[in-house]
Amino acid sequence: MEPVQINAAMIRRLDLSPLEVWSSRPLAELLEQGPVLELNFDWPREATDPRELAECPEPRLWALRADARFPWLPLLLERDRGSLIRHVAMVVPHSFSRSEGLRFEPQALELWITHRMMQLDDLCSSTLGRSMRGNLSQMATALGYELDENFWNLLN
């Protein structure tokens, strides 16, 4: 599958049209595909700009809009090439250093993951008629977060 390209003009206009091909498909079909969506951002920065993409306000605003419009997006973002982590870094407070890499603010990540797990669990159950808790737990693990085994029992 080809990566979805998001250029600077789209970012400036909060144009989510690159995701239309995904959002126009039935949600059940999307959820069945699993984490296959790769987003590539083309955001210009000066060579001397030390910021990571997730620290630039314009791409962050685009990601926040996409996250709000398509709450299922994190479940579809691929995990091996960094699309999921990059997306979450755009919507969750974090710090970045060359020596330690990306470090999410622990309470912010916990709140985002808890909220998103509840939301996506309900969405998967109502759309597919079954749970995707294994996939959801893998998504949390890919972000460096371990869900307590009793978390899902609370939602039953």
C-alpha positions as CSV (number, residue, x, y, z in Angstrom):
1,M,0.0,0.0,0.0
2,E,1.3,3.4,-0.9
3,P,1.9,6.0,1.8
4,V,-0.5,8.9,2.0
5,Q,1.3,12.1,1.2
6,I,0.4,15.3,3.1
7,N,2.0,18.4,1.7
8,A,2.5,21.9,3.3
9,A,-0.5,23.4,1.5
10,M,-2.8,20.7,2.9
11,I,-1.4,21.2,6.4
12,R,-1.9,25.0,6.2
13,R,-5.5,24.5,5.1
14,L,-6.3,21.7,7.5
15,D,-7.2,19.8,4.4
16,L,-8.0,16.2,5.3
17,S,-8.7,15.1,1.7
18,P,-5.7,12.8,1.6
19,L,-7.7,10.6,4.0
20,E,-10.9,10.7,1.9
21,V,-10.1,7.4,0.2
22,W,-9.9,5.8,3.7
23,S,-12.9,7.6,5.2
24,S,-15.2,6.8,2.3
25,R,-14.8,3.1,2.9
26,P,-17.0,1.2,5.4
27,L,-15.6,1.3,8.9
28,A,-15.8,-2.4,9.3
29,E,-13.6,-2.9,6.2
30,L,-11.1,-0.4,7.5
31,L,-10.9,-2.0,10.9
32,E,-10.4,-5.4,9.3
33,Q,-7.3,-4.2,7.5
34,G,-5.4,-3.5,10.7
35,P,-2.4,-1.1,11.0
36,V,-1.5,-0.5,7.3
37,L,-1.9,3.3,6.8
38,E,1.3,5.2,6.5
39,L,1.3,9.0,6.6
40,N,4.2,11.0,5.1
41,F,4.3,14.7,5.9
42,D,6.1,17.2,3.6
43,W,6.6,20.1,5.9
44,P,9.4,22.6,5.1
45,R,11.9,23.5,7.8
46,E,15.1,25.5,7.7
47,A,18.2,23.4,8.0
48,T,19.0,25.1,11.3
49,D,15.5,24.3,12.7
50,P,16.2,21.8,15.5
51,R,12.5,20.8,15.9
52,E,11.1,17.5,15.1
53,L,8.0,17.4,12.9
54,A,5.7,16.7,15.9
55,E,7.0,20.0,17.5
56,C,5.9,22.2,14.6
57,P,2.5,23.8,15.4
58,E,1.0,23.5,11.9
59,P,1.4,19.8,11.3
60,R,0.3,19.3,14.9
61,L,-2.9,21.2,14.2
62,W,-3.5,19.1,11.1
63,A,-3.0,15.9,13.1
64,L,-5.4,17.1,15.9
65,R,-8.0,17.8,13.2
66,A,-7.5,14.3,11.7
67,D,-7.6,12.7,15.1
68,A,-10.9,14.5,16.0
69,R,-12.5,13.7,12.6
70,F,-11.3,10.1,12.4
71,P,-11.0,8.6,15.9
72,W,-10.3,5.2,14.3
73,L,-7.1,6.6,12.7
74,P,-4.6,5.4,15.3
75,L,-5.9,1.9,14.9
76,L,-5.1,2.0,11.2
77,L,-1.7,3.7,11.4
78,E,1.2,1.4,10.7
79,R,3.5,0.8,13.6
80,D,6.8,-0.3,12.1
81,R,7.8,2.8,10.2
82,G,6.7,5.3,12.9
83,S,3.3,6.6,11.6
84,L,1.5,5.7,14.9
85,I,4.2,7.1,17.1
86,R,4.5,10.3,15.0
87,H,0.7,10.8,15.1
88,V,0.5,10.3,18.8
89,A,3.4,12.7,19.4
90,M,1.5,15.3,17.5
91,V,-1.6,15.0,19.8
92,V,0.0,14.1,23.1
93,P,2.5,16.3,25.1
94,H,6.0,14.9,24.9
95,S,9.7,15.9,24.9
96,F,12.4,15.0,22.5
97,S,16.1,14.8,22.9
98,R,18.8,13.5,20.5
99,S,20.2,11.2,23.2
100,E,16.9,9.9,24.7
101,G,14.6,10.2,21.8
102,L,10.8,10.7,22.1
103,R,9.4,10.7,25.7
104,F,5.7,11.1,26.2
105,E,4.5,13.0,29.2
106,P,3.3,9.9,31.2
107,Q,0.0,11.2,32.5
108,A,-0.9,12.7,29.2
109,L,-0.2,9.4,27.4
110,E,-2.1,7.4,30.0
111,L,-5.2,9.6,29.6
112,W,-5.0,9.5,25.8
113,I,-4.6,5.7,25.7
114,T,-7.3,5.1,28.2
115,H,-9.7,7.3,26.4
116,R,-8.8,5.9,23.0
117,M,-9.0,2.3,24.1
118,M,-12.5,2.8,25.5
119,Q,-13.6,4.7,22.4
120,L,-12.1,2.2,20.0
121,D,-13.3,-0.8,21.9
122,D,-16.9,0.5,21.7
123,L,-16.4,1.4,18.0
124,C,-15.1,-2.0,17.1
125,S,-17.8,-3.9,19.1
126,S,-20.6,-1.8,17.5
127,T,-19.2,-1.9,14.0
128,L,-17.8,-5.4,13.8
129,G,-19.9,-7.1,16.4
130,R,-16.8,-8.3,18.1
131,S,-13.9,-7.1,20.1
132,M,-10.5,-6.1,18.8
133,R,-8.9,-5.8,22.2
134,G,-5.8,-7.8,21.2
135,N,-5.1,-5.3,18.4
136,L,-5.9,-2.4,20.7
137,S,-3.5,-3.8,23.4
138,Q,-0.8,-4.1,20.7
139,M,-1.4,-0.5,19.7
140,A,-0.8,0.6,23.3
141,T,2.3,-1.6,23.5
142,A,3.7,0.0,20.3
143,L,3.5,3.3,22.2
144,G,5.4,2.0,25.1
145,Y,2.4,1.6,27.3
146,E,1.4,-1.6,29.1
147,L,-2.3,-2.0,29.8
148,D,-3.2,-3.6,33.1
149,E,-4.9,-7.0,32.4
150,N,-7.9,-5.8,34.5
151,F,-8.5,-2.8,32.2
152,W,-10.6,-4.8,29.8
153,N,-12.5,-6.5,32.7
154,L,-13.6,-3.0,33.8
155,L,-15.3,-2.5,30.4
156,N,-17.2,-5.7,30.4
